[in-house]
Each structure stands twice: as structure tokens, then as C-alpha cells.
Amino acid sequence: MVRRGEVIIKDFEVRKPEVKEILIKTRSTLISPGTEGAFLMALSNTSSKFSQYPGYSNAGETISVRDQTSSIRIGDKVVLRDSK
């Protein structure tokens, strides 16, 4: 079980994208010491739930597209941030 202040790196299988999704091979990502640090230490302004998958922005290359109407194509360079 993952606990407050503990980091575990795991391998996992990446699922194929579903309709209206794309798959990006990440080249660079950002971890904010303030935001991710607060979640790691389960500070009062966070959900305090574990396990978590930190991070909310990345830059990379599109390697699969499941939306035929999208202007995004395989090989496109993209930058995104989580909109949740």
C-alpha cells in the first residue's frame, strides 16, 4: 500500500485509445514541487487519497488517433494540460 510521503514507480500496460482519444508518447513532463509535493505529503488542501498518478502537463508526439474528425494526426507534436 502506498502511504503519505512514499513514491513507487511501476511499469504498466498502456491501453489503446478509445473513440475521441489520442495516445501521446511523452517527451517531456512537468512536476510542480508545490502541487505534487502537497499531494505527496497529503496536505489539508488535497484529497489525501493514495495511490495517485501525479502530473498534469506534458509535451510529446501523437502515436495513435481514434477520432477521424480530429485535426490531430499521427506524428503531430502536441502540448497539453489536464483539464479535469
Phi, psi and omega in degrees: 000135178277138182234170177313130176079003183252134179241131176231131177257128183234147169280149177206159178276134177270124180284158176289146180294146175268179180305136181069023176238157173232158176246129184243131171274110185289132175257330180206147178220164182240132170239122180275121180303326180289305184292304182293327176297319179296317178293318180300322182267006177054047178293164187297340180268016180237176181287338182058027179253143178229146004283158178227159175237093188288165177104150183210009177211148177201167174230139181188202184235136179289126180244351176203138180230129179246022179230103184295340180269355182288148174277353178278133182237159175302134180096347178294142173274132183226153174230135180212164173222147182297132181257014182293000000 
